[in-house]
Amino acid sequence: MSTALTEAEPLRAHLARAPADAFLFDRAARVRLAALVAGTSLGGRLADLSGRSVLIATASQLTSALALIELDGVARRLTILPPDVDPDHLGALIAGAEIDAVVVDGPAPQFSGLPLCVTCTPNVAPRSDRQDAHAVTEWVLLTSGTTGVPKMVVHSLAGLTAAIASAKRSDPVVWATFYDIRRYGGLQIFLRAMLGGASLVLSSAGEPVAEHLARLGHHGVTHLSGTPSHWRRALMSPDIGTIAPRYVRLSGEIADQAVLDSLRAAFPHADIGHAYASTEAGVVFAVDDGRAGFPASFFEGARNGVEIKIIDGSLCIRSPGAASRYVGGVNSAALRDSDGFVDSADMVERHGDRYFFVGRKGGIINIGGLKVHPEEVEAVINRHPHVRMSLVRPKRSPFTGAIVVADVVLTTAPAVAENEAELRDDILKLCRGALPRHKVPAAISFVPALAVAATGKLLRRAV
């Protein structure tokens, strides 16, 4: 059952039901949710932002969260700027979203040309400029994983929250996420917490894993979300035992059986689920049976208003939570097909009574005319009991154009070089038993860590 949030109900309205001990936390500050019902962090400038197209461009996730709470229902449009956006793209983004005001939390000379610049701080003061009448605010999110200027998609708050279940809980809930809330995955967790009146512990860029886990444990986090790569990094830390979540959620990347089993071993009493969503299509479904992939029965009719089908191997979605259109010079018809389906570009294959994600359309490695999805090979490598995570990538070859190679992070480093060679052979044997010859890595390198992008996904680069 969804929250059935209506377009007429702004985000702030939900905070009136938050308990007195519900907070937004970051590393340096906390803000009581109830204080935002009749308070402001915008220095009395709320009325100045009414009806405007506002860019949320704060350095801190906390101040971004406060601005979103205050401006939903007030601004005409809210465009959320992630922290990793190329500064050279700002001009095109500002023009495309018709930005005429910006919210910042520090010096921001790059926005000096905009008509209005308002500062947001974590210091909530009593609000005199009450906004009883409110607008229907558009929420604009930037897509990730593309080269050049990111695409911008338009959502409504009702669409963004369409998949959030409404439930009364007797036990206190404290949400946290490894994501940044200025991307779709993190924003979903932020909205879940706000609509449920729950506390939320925000992540912090560059924070060591051990310190982050200690913060989560200190605040008693009960519900925790991240990508499989986020979770693998956390599981590698000896401080993983400082947290004891009741609910563990994965999304953003393929959740293979190895990471699900590792999480079950680490948190035997937790509910563990993985969700599939995208910035354009919204939240599509959740899988809570502890298994990778998803049941073929998901294709049988609409589930919570969401329909899925496969076109040329790619999963396509029609959903009330999907974005309505692109803005910024992108053809609005490109978002959906004539039947209203969004092409996710995520490729799936059926095995028995279950479908499995095998990779992205644009991420295929071509080996002499044969196709290899890196994620499919990684899922096999990750099954090995001594592997924590892996990255499969192409390497140029004068004979086949490319060969498949793999970088592997181990759960524990081999004691001696001989063990390393034996382990490499063991992993290759596993691959040969599960994959066609052209998908088996030509070389395996053991590395101490793998780079993870700001989105929480493995950073993939062709070599």
N, C-alpha and C positions, 0 to 999 in steps of 0.2 A: 504494500500500500504506500503510495507516495504522499508527500506533504500537501499536494494539491494547492501549492502556493499560487495565488492569483497575481495578475499584473498590478493590481491596485494596492498590494501590500509591500511596502519597502522593507529592506533588510533590517533597519533599525527597530522595526516594530517587534521583531522576535526577541530582542534583548530584554524587553520588559518582563519576559518570563524566565530569564536567567537567574539562577540562585545567586545569593550574595557572595559565594566563594568561587564564582566562575571568573577566570581571568584570561587575558592574552599575555603570554610570556615570551620574552626573548632573552638574550644573554644578560642584558643590562637593565631591563625595565619590565614592569608589569602594569597592565591596565584592567581595572575591574569592568566587566561587560555592563553591569547595571549602571555604571557611571556615564556611559555613553547615551543612555536614554534621554537624559536632559542635560547632557554636557557636550562640549566641543573640544576638538584638538586643532581646530583651524583658526583660532585666534579671532573669532567673531566675523569671519569672512564667508560664512555659509551662504548668505543672501547674495553676495557678489558672484557666486558660482552657479546660481540658479539658472537653469535653462541653457547652460554652456556645454560645449564639447570639451571635456577635461582630460588631460593626460596625467595619469598617476605615475610620477617619475621620481619616487623617493628612493634613497639608498637603502633604507631599512624596510624589511618586511612588516614590522610592527606598524610603522606609520602608513604604509600602503594599506594595511588592513583597516586602520582607523579611517582613512580617507574613503575607502569603499563603503564602510558602514554609514558614514555621514552623508555621502553624496548620492547613494542610490535613492531614487525618488526625488532628487533635487536637480541634478545635472541632466541634460538631454542625453549625453553620451559619456561613458567612462572608458578610456582606452588605457589598458594596463601595460606598462613598459617593463619587460623582464630586464634583469641586471646585465645580461650578456649581449644585448643588442649592439651591433656595430654603430659607433657614433656617426659614421658616414651615411647611415640610413635614416637618421633622425629627420632630416628635411623632408624626405619622401613620405615618411610615416605621418608626420605632422600635417602635411598637405592632404594626404589621402584620407585621414580621419577628420579633417576640417577642425583641427584643434584651435581653440581660441583662449584656452586657459591651461595652466599647469599647476600641479601640486608637488612641492618638493619638501625636503627636510634639511636642507643645507644650501650653501652657495651653488648656483646653477647657471653660470654665464651662458651656457649653450642654449638656454631658453629665453634670453634677454629680448628677443624679437617678438615674443608673444604678448598679446594685449594685457594679460593678467597672470601674475605669479603669486601663489599663496603658499605659505609655509605651514606644514603640519608637524606637530610635536607630540610626544607621549604624555604631555601634561594636559589633562582634561580639566577644563574650566566650566563653570555654569554657563548655559547657553541662553542668550537673550533674543537672538534672531531666529525665533521658532518658525518652522516651515510646515504648517499643518496641511496645506494643499501641496500635492506632489505630482511630479511627472512620471511617465513610464520611461525608465532609463535604459538605454542600450548599453550593453557590456561588450567591448571590443577586445578580443584576445589575439595575440600574435602566434602564428604557427611556428613550429620548430622543424629542424631537419631539412630545410631548404637552403639553397645558395641564393645570394643576392638579397634584395629587400624582402623581409618576411611578408607573407600574406596576412591580412587582417580579416577576421571573421566576426560577425555580429551575432550575439546571443541576447536573450532576455533572461532576467533572473528566474522567471518561471521555467524556462527551458533548462537553465543550468542546474536547477534543483529538482527537475522532473523525476530523477531516479533516486532521490534521497528518501529513504524510508522514514515514516513518522512512527515513533514508538515511545512509550512511556517507560522510563527506567527508574528502578528504585535505587540502584547502586550509582554512585558518582561516576561520571565519565570524564576522562581527561584524554583528549586527542593529541596526537603529534604526527608530524610527517617529516621525512627526510627531504621531501620536495621543497622548492620555493613556491610560495602561494601565488606568485605572479605568472605561473604557467598553469595549464588546464588541470593537471593532476593535483597540484597543491591547492589550487583554488577550490576544487571539489571538497577537499578535506576541511578547508577554512569554512566553506558554506555548511558542511555537515555539522561542524562544531557550533557555528552561530545559530543555525536553525534549531539545534537541540539544546541551546543554552549551556553548552559544555565548555570547559577550559580548553585552550589550545596552546601547545608549546611549539614555537616556531624554530625552524632550523637557522643556521648561520653559516654563510659562505666562509670556507677556510677553517672552520672549527674542527680540531682533531676529533676523530671518531670516538676516542675514549672520553673526551670531555663532553661531547654531545650525549653519549649514552649515560654518563653520570648525571647530566641535567635532566634527562628523561626519567631516570630512576628517582632523582630528588623530588620531582613533581608528581610522581606516582602515575605515570602514563599508563592508561588502560587500553587504548586503541592506537595502533601505530601503522603508518602506511609508507610505502616507498617502492621504487623499482626493484626488480631482482638484483641489479647491480648494487644498489644501496644496501640491500639485505646481505648480499655476499660479503661486502666490505665490513658490515657490522658483525657478521658471524666470524670473521677472521680476528676480531678483537677479543682479547682475554676479558674485556669488560662487558661482554654481552650478558653476563649473569647479573649485572646491576639493574636490568629491566625485567619485568614480568607481565607483559601485556596479556589482556584477556582476548584481544582480537588483533590479528595480524593480516594486513592487506597488501597485495602486490599488484602493480599495474605498470603500464608504460613500456614494458618489454615482454618478451615471451617468458612465461614462468615454466621452466622445465621441471621434470620430476625430481631432479637432484636438489634444487633449491627448496622445493616444497618439503621434501623429506628431511632436509637439514633443519628447516624451521620447525618441523614437527618434533624432531629430536631435542631442539633447544627449548621449545615451549610446548611441552606435552599436554598442557591443560588449556591451551588457547584455541580459539576458533581461527582457522587459517583459510583465507580465500584469496583468489586472484580475479581481478576485474579487467574487462576490455573496454577501452574508451579511446576517443580521439578528440582533438580540438574541434574538428569540423562536425563529427557525427555525434558527439556527446558520449554519455555512458551507455554502453550497449548491453552488457550482461555481466553477471558475477558468477563465479564457479566456486562452490564451497564443499566439494566432495573430497578434497585433498589430492586430486589427480590433475595432471597436466592436460591441456587441451580442453575441449568442451563437448557435451553430449550432442549427437546428431539430432536429438529431439528438439533442440533449440530452434531448428528450422521449421518446426510444425506450428504455423500460425504466429500470431503476435504474442510477445511476452512483455507485459507491462507497457503495451503500446508500441513496442519495438519489433520491427520485422527485419530479418536478414536473408540474404540470398547470395549465391556465388555467380559471378560473371567472369569467365576466362581465368578461373582460379583465384580471383580476388573477392574478398568479403565486402559486400555492399549492404548499407544500412538505411532504413527509413525509420525515423524516430522523432517523437515530440521534443527530445532534448538536443536535436541537431541545430547547428547554427542556421540562421535564416539566409545569409548572403555574405559575400565578400564586400569589402569597401576598399577604396584606394586605387581605382583604375583597373581592377580585376573584373572580368566579365561575371556578373552575378549568376548567370545560367550555368557557369562551370562548377558550381558547388554541388548541384544535384542533377540527376538525369531527368528525363521526361516523366518518369513515374515517381519522382521524389526521393530516389535513393542516392546516398553519398557513397562514392567508391573510396574505400579505406586505403587501397593499395597494399593491404596486408594479405599475403597469399596463404591459403589453407589447403590441407589435404586430408582425405578421410582414411582412417585405418580402423576397421571394425565398426563399432557403434559410436565412434568418437572422431571429432575433427581436431587437427593440430595446426597451429601456426608454424609456417616454415620460413618466413622471411618477408622482406619488402620487395615490391616490384623493382624498384630502382637499385637494390643492393645485390643483385645477382652477379656472381663471378662467372665469367665465360672461359671455360677450359676447352679450347679447341672446338668450339661450337656446342659443348655440353654445359648445362646450367648447374650452378651450385649456389644454394642459399647458405650463407655463413652461419645463420642461426641454427639451421638443421644439424650442421656438423658440430657446433658448440654444444648442443643438447646431448650429443653422444659422448663427447669428451668429458663433459661435466658429470656424467654418470660414474666416472672412475672414483673410487673412494678417497684417493689422495689429491683430487682436483677440487679447488674451490671455485674457480671461474676461468673462462677462456675467451679468447678473441680470435676468430678465424678471418683471414684477410687474403687478398690476392698479392702475388709477387710476380713481377714481369718475367716472362720467359720467351726466349727467341724462337722456341719451337711451337708452343701452344698459345702464345699470347699472354698467358698467366698460369701460375700454379697456385695451389692452395697451401698456405702455411698457417700455423697456429701459435699464438703466444698463450702460455698456460701459467696460472698462479696456483701453487700447491697449498694444500692445507698445512703441511709441514715440509720443510725443505729436506731433500735427501741428505743423508749423513755424509756420504762420500760420492765422488764422481761416478764410480761403478754403479752405485744405486740409481743415480740419475739416468744413466744410459739404459739400465734395465727398466726403469719406470717409463722412459720414452717409448721403448719397444712395447711395453704392456699397453700403453694408451693407443698406439698405432694398431695393435692387435685387436683392441676393442673396436676401433673405427672400421677395420677391415671386415669384421664380423657383422657390422650393422649398416654399412654404407656401400654403394657402388664404388668401383675402383677410382673413378675420376673425382669423387668427393673426399677421398682419404687424403689427409695432409701429406705433402711431400716433405715437410720439415716441421718439427716442434721445438720451440724455444721456451725454457722456463724463465719466467720474469718475476720480480718481487711484487709488482702491482700493475694494474691496467688503468689507463686514463678514463675518467668518467666525466662526461659533459655536464654543463650546468643544469641540463634537463634531468640528470640522474641516469642517463643511458650511456652505455659503452660508447666511447669516442672511436668512430670507425674512419680510418684513413687508408686509401689505397697506396701501396708502395711500389 
